[in-house]
Amino acid sequence: MDPTFYQFQLSLLAIICIALIAFERYLTSKRAPPDHFKDTVIEDSIEVGHPVLQTNGAPVPTSTSSRAGALKTLMRKYLLVYAIVMGADWLQGPYVYSLYREQYGFPERLVAVLFVTGFMSAAIFAPLVGVWADTNSYLFLRLSGRKRICLLFCILYATTCGLLLFPFFPLLLLARILGGISTSILFSGFESWLVSSSSNAALQSEDLSSIMGRATLVNGFVATAAGVFSNQLVGWNNGGFRSPFVASGCLLLLAWVVISGSWSENYGGGAGAGTAQISVDIFQIRRLGAAWRIVAADPVLLVLGLTQTIFEGSMYLFVFIWVPTLQESSLDPTFLPLGYIFSAFMVSMMFGSLLYTYITAHWYPPAPSSSLQKHTRSASVGTLPTQGDSSLVLHAQLSALVCAASSVTFAACVSIGKGKGDEMEHLKFWAFCLFEACVGMYYPVQGMLRGSLIANEHRATLSSLFRVPLNVFVVVSLMTGVSSARDAVLTTCAIVLAISSLTTTFVVIPRVEAPVQSRTA
């Protein structure tokens, strides 16, 4: 396959996204209120990680311009770190499989073992990571807290990058174990820090939605640049796949410095930032049990966890499958420009993020009543709104739509069939681009639902707890033998994504639309 085809597709997708960004900014400027002043008190509240309170303990009501200043400060702090850590992650993305399979020469069965090891590690450590991020435990004082757990991520993931440079199977296994722990932190600790900081700054639900939408957009930009840059690094290194991992490690060290200097600490339940609880429950079994009881008692949270398991599990399987699937249909599989293909996927993800922003901010903007509601309406410790929250309903509907569309893309890839030829390769490529667009919508949608439905004191714990069945799902799928059962894996993903869409439609949406009774833990 001529690499100019993928370069052209990447350029075309980039032009479309740039045009959409310009259009979205134009719409935003038309409806944005003037910002005449900045409330420094609210901005200082973000700096120290605490809300400004009235004498009765409630957050100080903020004007639109005050909220804009607080939102800008928090968005700047979070997006800078988020861009760095996701850039470090995406630099590795196109070449993990190729490093194991092509440069180190491991058979695909051993490559699957390496991937399975990472997912097993994530499944085992995910609940503990969430608990340590949420609490301020005496025994884990140096690990507890969301800022500390994010700093730990930088150290562990940088160590993983260093170990991947050695073609020694036991070291690679250790790297996968550390990588699994790091992944658990990346997809729970950072989001929990953001939501808690947003709550502390007395921001509203649409503010949190705005940050998450921007984060996904930034993620797409960073991933696109990372794909192109990693492709260049491999070229400069005469086809060697180690150099992207060296660059990733350097970015992770930079992220550690930025987090140390700019983020404040915050916690969930338990002790506050300045108090240490003396606990002998080393593995926090009681807290994990309480978290599980919360989920089991609430069908909305059960479906939320099911959606996370199915969608993100399918996404991780896609990471393992997309290279051999395109190679299977390529007339010249050894010369596929993986970096450009990966960047095209990431631009597609940006398109999904832009579509989410347009729908939530311009097509169905939040109603005035919902904008006055605090975004942490927890089904685990409090009540949902007594009137239907239009923003929450919209996000539940988008969640069902994203799962349904993703199911269609996988089904389409299977229906294309096997065999070699440019047409088959192109169709699979575009099916994968559509899936990545769904990924771009999924992250802000699911993040907003978690931020709205899960209480602050349990947020990281429950988010990590949801990752246990996710990793089990991926492990079982990988152990089926992906090289000989790729179509079976894609078919299974299409079926379970359709099931997830239906359960969201018939369980979650009616409950957030109708008047809701108080639900306790």
Helices and strands as residue ranges (DSSP letters): H 3-31, H 40-48, H 64-92, G 93-95, H 96-98, I 99-103, H 108-134, H 146-163, H 169-186, H 189-200, H 205-236, H 243-262, H 285-296, H 299-329, G 333-335, H 338-358, I 359-363, H 368-371, H 390-416, H 422-453, G 456-458, H 459-478, G 482-484, H 486-503, I 504-508, H 509-513
